[in-house]
């Protein structure tokens, strides 16, 4: 049964190993346990040394103090190593599962999001969920164990002092985190929209800086990003007051506990046979006890941030559906894909007029029209990434929605104009569509799309790393690289969105003719090619030219 708590569901994505988490908690307990024991032993040593006993009576305690001081640092290192190893393994597993779910689930889950929003959910949100291990789960478990241990030790000396310590620890470990979480939740509610808008505006400015500068819109794009960032900062600033009260709770609790212990200890020392060593422990032990609860306000904030991030990730998973969709009619990639009176559009957006189109084996089809008339939306509808607003898309008479999702994506592939170029080698960027692409195949594909000279100029040939500041790729080179990736795809039906954008007119026209030609062209004669473009050059071998103008739809054979 699916749990309603999004954070619990999101933590399930981390695939946490029980032993690794336990090991992290034990290392944290050993770290703060060393600190607690060091405080108690130091108090005993100070007061015992005041009595001026023989030096040999203090030797074991002196050595133990040194050992505890060293072990505290050692266990802290082991705790950090273990918790971060567990968290990083968890985020790796979560991203792999999330990508798998998006790849195998409902395509519109990712297609319906802006790139900045999708990047935030698969990137920062997954990291925030992974931070729960380091900042919340382990510190909370360690704090509970150490708080009980400190109260137990103090109860042996003075139950009254132990009760005061317990109340102070509740104030520091429960009340302060609650106030901190409330402030963080308020800030999160105010900043989540601004952060998403900032990510979207920043990605747009980075990906299309050249085009925006040419059209004079770059400053406006940067202004939107700056405004969203300022809005998020303002919201965080407004939450500073409750955060300040939460931060003050622990120091106040420490002071109250130490003062109360001193008063109680002084009274007991004068009226009972309490030893000076016990009095020293009674007063100094609470100072170390609060070291366990000090991280809990941050833990509460981490849980709040993680819950918001988990909600966004879980919504994305729910939209994607099952990770491994089953059922559906099998399809071997042969036959005719037919659109009958299909109207395409995004929810709440413009809708195309009814479109009739046949994608038979070896067909060459061009979809022409200005920006914003639905050309890309049509390709996504044909690819099954968007459901038709009306009409049907069938494969040999079978509704496309009834085709097994794996078969549909394997044999009918949509190549977006803004497809991602990954921060890895040229060869690995081409292997996105087929993992067994060899160097000879990759080199041949790059030559066919006009990147022979570019490849020759690369310092490490196919092993040259792209992106990340390693090797800049121009807009035209990027389009040719994405086209080479499409040519290496095993899919018999290729849906190409603006493959010649950012190329000069002559080069773009030559490439379009090669894509739409048969026999000696870029694409094997048996494969079906649908190309979206703003303007179709003369002399192509297109079987059908579908013109979209935003008002009417014309489906004609090209002039001879």
Steps between C-alpha positions, in 0.01 A plus 500: 500500500638841403575724797358851496812664642704629205821510704473132592439413134791715389733345759406164351665615178833522685501122548672542835698207634408436865855407598649816346250720684559311826875533457463876454287529815745291703789718385304811602420350841868413548596859407269676744536220752872578507416866558258414781748266666775758455292764680421270791856373531646850472271621777609210718870558419485874575332457835713196593821685413382785729532250787869456410512116502810301393567552130467129429136520614432733204702321231218282367261796487755719319562232238125443463442873443757499220352182351148645504619825341665308217215249460248784471673637190551151357137398547383833357701430185356148476148633556535761226652246265222250564206743486617669181572164338147388586347826377692504172412138430140585576482801269666299223238226540220760516610672180541169318151395610353839413658503153383141444147591603498803269643296212260208538193675638257751356699724260291811566623503862830653390381655175247713685761669721727788422865399482591709804225337708599151385865578577408620849299185576760253377793701634462723805187326632666157497805648676271652763339162565845341529601766754242355739743219583789732588303786654197330657478122537844437649510813724150429638585137583830602661332779700237266645760246616739759646224698671376187675857409598570847645177509698569147625850587621376816672210311661750282689640813665184712532152415367399867531791616285422223253138619477616858431739372235224295340273806477781711358581231242133491400507877452820476294419180313124535445376858546790666317479264199123553479544878487781463250293265282204738504720789390662288230161380376376855469815601312474193277140575407602850403816409312413180311328687217779754476765227491320317219462825304866579560611155378282530190620852418864409564486190279332699223764774519787249501367280219387780269730788593612561141146509356372715786785747455436527126128560553564741787328288767805384697482784753132427560575129557778585745269748670236232552760270654628776730147595607416139586824467697432822691147381581640177645758692705233738633288205612795346680575832670143522628543165672810619689309615813346162591830339408674726751264388779561137404876555505482662842307211656801269535738752668222600739430134580870437564524796734187402691615139536853588618371762745239263639759223533732736684226606745386143560856371527596772748202418717575128492870554563427685819229266630615156382819308461534590128862497395667792319547275196125432481428872529739574213334238281154632593589851386717431193325199343200701364739709289581195285148356511369787286754429226266223388193726473674799343465366140128422542364842388693456177371143484143628525563749221658227288189286551278790399701571186511128422123468538441780249756351262350153548156633412628632167693182422208275594264708284739444211509126571122481521470683169743252344298203624645155549875462453453192288176534306360169391245394245424655166511362152840395369643691206804407292535843337344407167170620358342841464463762772190701412363824644126541436352845562750552780496831682815563708563733788608544860241529777378858510696591187433542130370204301582416139231444239420133419794329332503184286838341444635159402850391607554199277830313470762716329279810491658843482282766662569867564302708751539869421384812680604792720576469870211438734256333258534149649769329293691363799174419677397291198824300514459439872143384442610261225772368733248432778651766727176699500147364467298641209246767588268324259534245223713187509854386430509133402762240409356262240153576633595462869472809717850624581409525869446122498850424368752370754689813615840335457424401141361844416808685625737247348359529148364858486740758640463874539819708490438841656676812381614574856616146580776493759871482422651326799817597684693201367687389188377536144473122469294463819269779381431296188451180700196654667281338234688171476757383749696282256591778255861441397761759413478428128120543501523819702765647274299411188183662641688820587650514151157455338350795690788729411712486814813345345715813537365563851591147601850534355554815708402337829802444727399146601294399197186312611619500862489880521276606785219742418345751735613595847740755355704223336394554139256761373247392238334758276129493423555357152747237622257402774219445246724290278613296802138435599422403141790251502352356820164458322661327202662245733164418657363156410144638475336447158298824541685824573321819605751785466421841649680790329820305417644788293435791739806722559653396166545746216235489229709310244629239745154453652338456160761244396452304821118501464525369144730223619263406782196483273668329204505129421797304381829654601339729756577528867230256607451144383226471238293261711478739797220754540603861550283787621681835505374823658639821351413866463566504129534213253754548220418414142611172350421268790361148459230541764192286438278731705539860605277587793465876539383642831424871520311511828164539328471238230672173425601408149628153416635496144740316279804707414532653159710292260 
